Each structure stands twice: as C-alpha cells, then as structure tokens.
C-alpha cells in the first residue's frame, strides 16, 4: 500500500507538465488506452478473459458504467484539476472518498452508522480542513 501511495504521489506531481502540454482530454484518453491494454494483456495471460464471455446484459451495463463514469470521467476530472490547481489540492479530493462512500452506503444500502465511523469521518474531515486551510493562503498570496 505504501508503494501504491508513493506511485500515486509521483504520478500526481510528475504528470502536471504533461497535462498542461497535451490537455486533459488527450492525457486522459492516452492513460485509459494504455491502462486498458495492460489490464487486458494481464487478464488474457491469467485466463480471465473467459469470464467476460459469460457476461450478460447486467454485467455489460455495469462494466460500461464503471468504464465511462468511474473510469474515464473521473480520470478526466483528475487530469483537468491537475492542470488547473496544485497537486496538493487535487490530492485532497481522494480523502473525500470515505465520506462519500459512507453516506451512500447508509442512504442506499442501509449500512449502519456506528460511532467508530463517525469518529473516523470526523478525522478525515478535520484532515481535509487543515490541509485546505494551510494551502489556501499560500495560493492566494501567489496570485496577487
């Protein structure tokens, strides 16, 4: 997990000049095509392609939704944001995931909201607030 976090941090910082040069759409499309090719090759080599042949209409619908909205859409927004604001601010958006997931889990799936969840979400919210509060004055000073 530490290696994954480090890779994401380097990607977030090092991709910004490429996004500014090529634009967020070109960058996102290139990344999605390369990622799909790599995942397809790994899946084929591991024998996972046979499972796709058994997909029915619900599975293809879910796959299409995940590919377009959760994959390409979010990747485009991430690339657009990296080309617009600092990588630190963009990286803060990842911390909103547990808050969103717990809210949707409670609303749509009837997941219980336990005290440990509330404490954890409060910690995430405080972390976002502290990080955003520390970054905003620095950003506003740089614009004047």
N, C-alpha and C positions, 0 to 999 in steps of 0.2 A: 504494500500500500504506500509505503514511503517513496519507493521508486516511481510509482504511478503519479503521486503528488508532485514529485520533482520534475517528471516529464511534462506534466501539465503546466507547471510554473515556467519552465523554459520555453515551452510552446507559446504560452501567452505573451511572454516578453519578446521572443525572437520573431514571432510571426507579424508583429505590428508593422515593420517596414515593408514586408511583402504585401500586406493587405492594402497599405496606402499606395503602393506602386501599381498593383493589379486591380484593386477594387474588391469589395466584399463578395460580390456575386461570383466573380471569376475564381477568387480564392476558395470560397465555399464549394463551388462545383468541382474544382480540381481536387480538393481534400476528400470530398464524398466519393468521387470516382476512384481515387487511389485506395481509399479505405474499403470500398465495396469490392474492388479487385483483390485486395489482400485477404479480406474475410472470405470471399468466395473460394479463393485458392486453398485456404486453410480448411474450410468446410469440405471441399471436394477431397482433399488429401486425407481428412479424418473420416470420410464416409458419411458426412452429414447431409449431403445433397439429396439422398434418397428420401429423407423426411419431408422435404419440400414437395416432392412428387405426390405425397398423400394429402397435401393441403386442400381443404375445402373452401367454400366461399367465406366463412367467418375468419379463417386463418389468413387468407389473402387480404381481406379487409383490414385486419389488424396489422398485417405486415405493411400494407400501403400507408396506413395511418402513422405507424411508427417511423417509416422511412421518410415521409413527407413532413409531417408536423414535428415529430420528436427528433428527427434526424436532421434533414435539410433545413427546415425552418429555424430550429434553434441554433444550428451551426451558422446559418447566415446571420442571425441576430448577434451571435457572439463575435463573428468576424466584423460586422458593421460597428459594433461597440468598440472593439479593439482598435479600429481605425479612427475612432472619434474621441475617446477618452483614455485616461491612463489605464494600463493593465491592472493596477491595484483596484481601481473602482470596478472594472469588469470582473475581476476575480471574486469580488464581494457578492456577485449575483449567485454564485454557487451555494453560498451559505443560506440562501432563501429556500433551497430545495426541501430541507426537512420541515420547514414551516408550512410550505405549500402541500407537501405530501401528508402531513398530519391533519391539516384542515380538510383536504379532500377525503382522506381515509375516514375521518369522523362523519363528514356530511354524506358521502356516497356509500360507504361500506359499513357504517355503524360501528366503527372501531371505537373502543373506549378511550377516553382521555383521562389518563391516570396522573397523579401528582408528579411522578418522575418525568412524564412527557412535558408537563407544564414547566417544570424546573429546567429541563433541557432546552425547550424552546425559548424560555426567558434568557438563558445563557447565550443562545445563538443570536437573539435579538440585541442583547447588550453588546455582543461582539461586533455585530454589523454597525450599531450606533457608534461605538468607539472608533472603529476603523474609518467609517464615513466622516465622522466629526474631525478626526485627525487629518484627513485628506482634503476636505473641502476648503479650509482656509488657505492651504498651500496652492490649490488650484486657482482660487480667486485672486491671490496675490500675483500669480503668474500672468494673469490676463490684463492687469492694469498697466 
